[in-house]
Amino acid sequence: MARFDELFDEFRGEAFRLETLPGYAVGQDAERLADYAAGAYVLGSPIPGVEFVKGLVESGRRTTLVRLVERPLTIDQRLSIDWVYPHHAVAGREIAILEPGSELAGNASVTGDFWLFDDTAVALMRYAPDGRFDRADVVEEPATVARYVALRNQLWASAVPFGKWLGNWRRAVR
């Protein structure tokens, strides 16, 4: 786990993240999710991860995210889309959404969550069945990393930029 943490300090160009799970059980998310599902959620501060993202961007580094969603969206995905991602986007994270149904979305789902750092290291994210983070397996072997670079490039080219996707989604749910 130490190597995974070090990668956030060491990378100088881009840290890419793929999120594929229908939901995550991280920190206080369970409480926020319950409040959101009950219609009682009130935006609080600080927003998780925003200062981290802002710090990365202010230091001249790029952070990107592709989120694979389901149809219908899970409550966890709706919370992220309504609440987390807009604030991360304002902080400077570049976000895109990948809809289900394509071969690429299917491949991403099977591949699972990962971080890719400067096209030199990939951290394969491992989660328990209930969405709790277990560990990150860091791989720096060039041929393996190259496969994840190619996947990242395909995902980024195929996903819809968050602002555009969000506008379409909000119009569709009204």
C-alpha positions as CSV (number, residue, x, y, z in Angstrom):
1,M,0.0,0.0,0.0
2,A,2.9,2.3,0.6
3,R,3.9,2.2,-3.1
4,F,0.4,3.2,-4.1
5,D,0.5,6.2,-1.8
6,E,3.9,7.2,-3.0
7,L,2.7,7.3,-6.6
8,F,0.4,10.3,-5.8
9,D,3.5,12.3,-4.7
10,E,5.8,11.1,-7.5
11,F,3.7,11.5,-10.6
12,R,4.4,14.7,-12.5
13,G,2.1,14.6,-15.5
14,E,-1.3,12.8,-15.3
15,A,-3.1,10.5,-12.9
16,F,-6.0,8.8,-14.6
17,R,-8.7,6.9,-12.7
18,L,-11.3,4.5,-13.9
19,E,-14.3,3.9,-11.7
20,T,-16.5,0.9,-12.6
21,L,-18.3,-0.3,-9.4
22,P,-22.0,0.4,-8.9
23,G,-21.1,1.8,-5.5
24,Y,-18.3,2.3,-3.0
25,A,-18.2,2.0,0.8
26,V,-15.6,4.5,1.7
27,G,-15.3,6.7,4.8
28,Q,-18.5,8.6,5.6
29,D,-20.0,7.7,2.2
30,A,-22.5,5.3,3.8
31,E,-24.0,8.0,5.9
32,R,-24.1,10.6,3.1
33,L,-25.6,8.0,0.8
34,A,-28.4,7.1,3.3
35,D,-29.2,10.8,3.7
36,Y,-29.2,11.4,-0.1
37,A,-31.4,8.4,-0.7
38,A,-33.9,9.7,2.0
39,G,-33.9,13.1,0.4
40,A,-32.4,14.6,3.5
41,Y,-28.9,15.2,2.2
42,V,-27.6,18.8,2.7
43,L,-24.3,19.7,1.0
44,G,-21.6,19.8,3.6
45,S,-18.1,21.1,3.7
46,P,-15.4,20.1,3.1
47,I,-16.3,18.1,0.1
48,P,-14.3,14.8,0.1
49,G,-11.4,14.9,-2.2
50,V,-11.8,18.5,-3.5
51,E,-8.8,19.9,-1.8
52,F,-6.7,16.9,-2.9
53,V,-7.7,17.5,-6.5
54,K,-7.2,21.2,-6.3
55,G,-3.7,20.6,-4.9
56,L,-2.8,18.3,-7.7
57,V,-4.0,20.8,-10.4
58,E,-2.4,23.8,-8.7
59,S,1.0,22.0,-8.7
60,G,0.7,21.7,-12.5
61,R,-0.4,18.0,-12.6
62,R,-3.5,16.7,-14.5
63,T,-6.1,14.4,-12.9
64,T,-8.6,12.6,-15.1
65,L,-11.5,10.3,-14.4
66,V,-13.7,8.1,-16.5
67,R,-16.8,6.8,-14.7
68,L,-18.7,3.8,-16.0
69,V,-22.3,4.1,-15.1
70,E,-25.2,1.7,-15.1
71,R,-28.8,2.2,-16.4
72,P,-30.6,3.0,-14.3
73,L,-28.0,4.8,-12.3
74,T,-27.4,3.4,-8.9
75,I,-28.0,5.7,-5.9
76,D,-24.3,5.9,-5.3
77,Q,-23.7,6.9,-8.9
78,R,-26.4,9.6,-8.6
79,L,-24.9,11.0,-5.5
80,S,-21.5,11.2,-7.2
81,I,-22.9,12.8,-10.3
82,D,-25.1,15.3,-8.4
83,W,-22.7,16.1,-5.7
84,V,-19.1,14.9,-5.9
85,Y,-18.1,15.3,-9.6
86,P,-19.3,18.8,-10.1
87,H,-17.1,20.0,-7.3
88,H,-14.2,17.9,-8.5
89,A,-14.6,19.4,-12.0
90,V,-14.5,22.9,-10.6
91,A,-11.3,22.0,-8.7
92,G,-9.8,21.0,-12.0
93,R,-10.3,17.3,-12.5
94,E,-11.3,16.3,-16.0
95,I,-14.2,13.9,-15.9
96,A,-16.0,11.9,-18.5
97,I,-18.9,9.4,-18.3
98,L,-19.0,6.0,-20.2
99,E,-22.4,4.6,-20.8
100,P,-23.1,0.9,-20.6
101,G,-23.8,-1.3,-23.5
102,S,-20.7,-1.0,-25.7
103,E,-17.9,-3.6,-26.0
104,L,-15.5,-1.0,-24.5
105,A,-17.8,-0.6,-21.4
106,G,-18.0,-4.3,-21.0
107,N,-14.2,-4.6,-21.2
108,A,-13.8,-1.8,-18.7
109,S,-16.2,-3.4,-16.3
110,V,-14.3,-6.7,-16.5
111,T,-11.0,-4.9,-16.1
112,G,-12.2,-3.0,-13.0
113,D,-11.0,0.0,-11.2
114,F,-7.5,1.3,-11.7
115,W,-5.3,4.4,-11.4
116,L,-2.6,5.1,-14.1
117,F,0.3,7.3,-13.2
118,D,2.4,9.1,-15.9
119,D,1.9,6.1,-18.2
120,T,4.6,4.3,-16.1
121,A,2.7,2.6,-13.2
122,V,-0.8,1.2,-12.8
123,A,-2.5,0.6,-9.5
124,L,-5.2,-2.1,-9.8
125,M,-7.8,-1.3,-7.2
126,R,-9.2,-4.2,-5.2
127,Y,-12.5,-4.0,-3.4
128,A,-14.5,-6.3,-1.1
129,P,-17.9,-7.4,-2.5
130,D,-19.7,-4.6,-0.5
131,G,-17.5,-1.9,-2.1
132,R,-15.0,-1.4,0.7
133,F,-11.5,-0.7,-0.5
134,D,-9.2,-3.6,0.2
135,R,-5.8,-2.9,-1.5
136,A,-4.1,-1.6,-4.6
137,D,-1.8,-3.9,-6.5
138,V,0.9,-1.7,-8.2
139,V,2.3,-2.9,-11.5
140,E,5.2,-1.1,-13.2
141,E,6.1,-3.8,-15.8
142,P,6.2,-1.9,-19.1
143,A,4.1,-4.3,-21.2
144,T,1.3,-4.4,-18.7
145,V,1.3,-0.7,-18.2
146,A,1.2,-0.2,-22.0
147,R,-2.1,-2.3,-22.1
148,Y,-3.6,0.1,-19.5
149,V,-2.4,3.1,-21.4
150,A,-4.1,1.8,-24.5
151,L,-7.3,1.2,-22.5
152,R,-7.2,4.6,-20.9
153,N,-6.9,6.2,-24.4
154,Q,-9.9,4.2,-25.7
155,L,-12.0,5.1,-22.6
156,W,-11.1,8.8,-22.8
157,A,-11.9,9.0,-26.5
158,S,-15.2,7.2,-26.1
159,A,-16.6,8.7,-22.9
160,V,-18.7,11.8,-22.9
161,P,-17.3,14.9,-21.1
162,F,-19.0,15.3,-17.8
163,G,-20.6,18.7,-18.4
164,K,-22.2,17.6,-21.6
165,W,-23.3,14.3,-20.1
166,L,-24.7,15.9,-17.0
167,G,-26.8,18.4,-19.1
168,N,-28.2,15.5,-21.2
169,W,-28.9,13.4,-18.1
170,R,-30.7,16.3,-16.2
171,R,-32.9,17.0,-19.2
172,A,-33.7,13.3,-19.5
173,V,-34.8,12.9,-15.9
174,R,-37.1,15.9,-15.8
